[in-house]
Structure formats: C-alpha cells, structure tokens
Amino acid sequence: MADSTDLQAQSPELLDERDSLNSFRDEFYIPQNGAVGASNDLPADQPCTYMCGNSLGLLSKLSESLVQGELRVWATRGVVGHFSHPYGREWVEFGEKLSPLLAPIVGAHSNEVISMSTLTANLHLMMNAFYKPTKERFKILCEARAFPSDRYAFHSQASAHGFDPKEAVVAMSPREGEHILREEDILDIIAKEGSSIAVICFSGVQYYTGQLFDMQRITHAGKHAGCIVGWDLAHAIGNVPLSLHDWGVDWAVWCTYKYLNSGAGGIGGLFVHSKWDNIKKPDYAGWWGQQLSTRFQMPEDFTPIPGAWGYQQSNPSCLTLASLLGSLEIFQSAGGVQATRKKSVLLTGYLDGLLRQSNFYCAPEGPSFTIITPSDPFRRGAQLSLLFSSLGTMQKVFDGLTNAGVICDERQPDVIRLSPVPLYNTFVDVKRAVDVLEAVMGSL
Ligand SMILES: *Cc1c(COP(=O)(O)O)cnc(C)c1O
C-alpha cells in the first residue's frame, strides 16, 4: 500500500481495493441511516458512516452467533453448561480460555491477563492491591484530564487510605495554552518527586485528545524511581500494539467495548505482571480466583491460581465472554493488532491529511477547527479530536454530521472525536466524513 504522505491524492475506492483487511467489514453489522438519527433524505436501509468505534465498537456477526450459542446452551443444559458444553466452552473456565487470545493483544503471557468485571471496578481492585501508601511515599501521579471515572477512583483511593486527595493526587495538566501533556514534563515530575510517588497511572491513549503516551519510557522512569506503574488501557487495547510484559508494567486495566467490540458494558480485564507472582497474593479474594481443580469444591481456605487469574472474584457472564471471544477471534484472523495498526496508521493519516486540506482547518475567520491530537502517527491511535472555534459551532457541526449519517461523538463544549476503525471502516467512509464536514461547515 502507498505511503501515507500521498494518500490524499488517491481515490478512496482504489485505496479500499488495495486494503488487505477490507473484507473484514463484512464481518460486522454497520448501523443503518434510518436507525441512527440521519435525515429522511438518506436511504434508511443503507449503512451509516460510523466513526465512533472509540466509544462503542460495532457488533460482529461472529460475536452475535457466539452469544446466541451460549443462550442455546443455557436453554438446553442449564447448570450443566458449567461442566459440559457442546462447544467446549465450559463456563467453569470460560474466562481463562480467552486469555491466550487476549495475551497477544496486550503483549503478555496468558497467565498475566484475565477477562473479568468492569474497568472502574478493576481499577479499584488494582489500586487496592498495589497502592500501599506510607508517610514518605503516598502520592498518585495521574492526568488532570483523566477520564472522570479514573479521577474519582484516584481521589477516593487517597481518601480511603487516610490521605487528603489534594495532597496525595498529583494531577498533571498540559502547559498553559497547550492540549497535550508533554512527556518530558511527566518524566521531569517522576525524576523530581518520584520518591514520594506510590503509584503512577496514566491512560495509554488519552480519551479526549487521542494522545498515545510512550508507555515504555514512562514505565521505565517510574520503575527507576521505585514507583508502582499501572495503565488504563480503555482507549489503547485493540487500537495500538502493546508490550506490557516486556515494558515491565506492574498492572493494567481495560474495558472491551471500545476497540475490542464486545458490546456496551462488556466484560473488562486486567494484567498483573508475572514478576509479582511469588511476591504477593490477591488481597481481595473471591471464589473464582480459587485453583481451577477445587473451585467448585469450595474448600475452607483460599488457594489462588498463580498470576492474574487468581485476582478473579466472581463467576463472569458467559454472554459477555462469548461476545468478546468473537472479537478476539476476528483480531486473530486479521493478523493481530499489529496488522490492524498498520492499516490504522494509513486510515487515520488519510483522515488527518484530508482534514488539513479543508478550507475550515485553522481558518482565520468564520467557523474553523483545529486538530488537538498529535500529528505524529506514533503519538496517536485511531482517533482524531477536532477542536472548534467559537462556542456553539461544535454542536451545529455535530448535528449536521448526524443528520448526514456520520456518527461520531461530541465532548462538550467544543470537541468532536472521529475514529476510523481499521477492522470495519473504509477509506470511502473517511472521505465521506470529511466531505460532509466541509458541507456542514460551509452552510453555517
Ligand atoms: C471508557 C472509559 C472508562 C469507562 O469505565 P467503565 O468502568 O467501563 O464504565 C473509564 N476510564 C477510561 C479512561 C475510559 O476511557
């Protein structure tokens, strides 16, 4: 495929034809105009231009049939499905069975990752396990613009451990007049205040700006300063390749309904590095962390499975696991996240290039927008965040896009996020989204 520098000059149809992942679009349901709030002028039964996989990934046909399969097993076998399952997915170890497929997506060993619970709950679980503040080392280093749930979690963790969040939570903001946190500033704080920092937790990809952090570098700096380093991978998993094990990350948490397409409220997951296996045991035990051989014998004492699997607490939902399984199998047949990332760099580069050619990009007067996501492909994932000039412009543009069947998401007061997803978006989608944006802004 062509170099991303001259993609804009090429026909999007031709780019789609040359795209080796193009056929995967047919594996997904693309919502239709008639159901997503588009105007009646558009054919109701035609697929919309879905650019919102950063918020909720689409349903694959495989996930649909796997979920239906689980419903049938439940209907026909009831409780017996835990131990005898026509498709070999006995519920007693369904979660563990997903780990070999999940592991390559985050760059981990199978026993370092497990699908369980939900993101914020897992964040608390990891904080409870790894945030052991002392009088000298008690701070939590994070982003001021972290996803609200993460901010609430860090504040409540500090309080629950008897610290004043105003002192204990060190929340970094971009420099005055900038949108992106500079990595040098993060490294600088770690170097200066590292001895008082207990836990460092940033997002791998920032939900608002789309910035991709240099996770390896920040992890190394944090470990060098004696801190625990955890990552929130909500917007990174399934979006960019990760190497959690090799980077020496202590723990990580994620949800799977964004780029991993498991459906709204789908099952979350976590990573605990194997270096901890012989050092600590799960502090908050539940029966699902018990050794597989004795889980259903319910022994008096808790003997956890070594590694991340031992952190499980509850019997996970077979429906959400089945849905995630479909997605993981699709990633595998597409050649893994390395292959999807390759296309993603081109697709997002194409979007970026077209947007920068727009008459409204940084226009000196009238309605205009800029892109706050880093322009360097190595510093971003699939998402671009557009910042609109005057207040009120964003809402009008967003409504205009929706009306024209371009589904994206808005962040009040002035940001729209667009995410072309390599597994189901096309170059034609991207071209259309930008054409519609031009037309809508031209009509303001
Ligand atoms: C999407 C997202 C969440 C959502 O948390 P849930 O517990 O799954 O509702 C939390 N944090 C970040 C960074 C996110 O992007």
The ligand as an SDF file (V2000), in Angstrom:
LIG
                    3D

 15 15  0  0  0  0  0  0  0  0999 V2000
  -14.3510    4.2970   28.7370 C   0  0  0  0  0  0  0  0  0  0  0  0
  -13.5140    4.6110   29.9150 C   0  0  0  0  0  0  0  0  0  0  0  0
  -13.9300    4.2950   31.2240 C   0  0  0  0  0  0  0  0  0  0  0  0
  -15.2880    3.6700   31.4860 C   0  0  0  0  0  0  0  0  0  0  0  0
  -15.2670    2.9210   32.6540 O   0  0  0  0  0  0  0  0  0  0  0  0
  -16.3140    1.7270   32.9200 P   0  0  0  0  0  0  0  0  0  0  0  0
  -15.9550    1.2890   34.2800 O   0  0  0  0  0  0  0  0  0  0  0  0
  -16.1070    0.6980   31.8500 O   0  0  0  0  0  0  0  0  0  0  0  0
  -17.6810    2.3040   32.8180 O   0  0  0  0  0  0  0  0  0  0  0  0
  -13.0680    4.5690   32.2790 C   0  0  0  0  0  0  0  0  0  0  0  0
  -11.8450    5.1340   32.0710 N   0  0  0  0  0  0  0  0  0  0  0  0
  -11.4200    5.4600   30.8250 C   0  0  0  0  0  0  0  0  0  0  0  0
  -10.0640    6.0610   30.6280 C   0  0  0  0  0  0  0  0  0  0  0  0
  -12.2440    5.2280   29.7200 C   0  0  0  0  0  0  0  0  0  0  0  0
  -11.8320    5.5720   28.5000 O   0  0  0  0  0  0  0  0  0  0  0  0
  1  2  1  0
  2  3  1  0
  2 14  2  0
  3  4  1  0
  3 10  2  0
  4  5  1  0
  5  6  1  0
  6  7  2  0
  6  8  1  0
  6  9  1  0
 10 11  1  0
 11 12  2  0
 12 13  1  0
 12 14  1  0
 14 15  1  0
M  END
$$$$
